[in-house]
């Protein structure tokens, strides 16, 4: 029962980290595409 207390926060942190990394990667890719066009 106690384990659930610290598993949930870690799970949330991992999800948020993956989400931010995905968004950051997409942003960098878009910037690179714009840079290539000019």
MOGI-V193200 format. One record per residue. N is the residue number from 1. RES is the residue in three letters. PHI is phi in whole degrees, -180 to 180 (NA if undefined). Layout:
n->N res->RES phi->PHI
n->N res->RES phi->PHI
This chain:
n->1 res->UNK phi->NA
n->2 res->UNK phi->-64
n->3 res->UNK phi->-58
n->4 res->UNK phi->-60
n->5 res->UNK phi->-64
n->6 res->UNK phi->-97
n->7 res->UNK phi->-71
n->8 res->UNK phi->-62
n->9 res->UNK phi->-59
n->10 res->UNK phi->-63
n->11 res->UNK phi->-61
n->12 res->UNK phi->-64
n->13 res->UNK phi->-62
n->14 res->UNK phi->-62
n->15 res->UNK phi->-62
n->16 res->UNK phi->-65
n->17 res->UNK phi->-64
n->18 res->UNK phi->-62
n->19 res->UNK phi->-63
n->20 res->UNK phi->-66
n->21 res->UNK phi->-64
n->22 res->UNK phi->-63
n->23 res->UNK phi->-64
n->24 res->UNK phi->-63
n->25 res->UNK phi->-64
n->26 res->UNK phi->-65
n->27 res->UNK phi->-64
n->28 res->UNK phi->-65
n->29 res->UNK phi->-64
n->30 res->UNK phi->-64
n->31 res->UNK phi->-64
n->32 res->UNK phi->-65
n->33 res->UNK phi->-63
n->34 res->UNK phi->-63
n->35 res->UNK phi->-64
n->36 res->UNK phi->-70
n->37 res->UNK phi->-67
n->38 res->UNK phi->-76
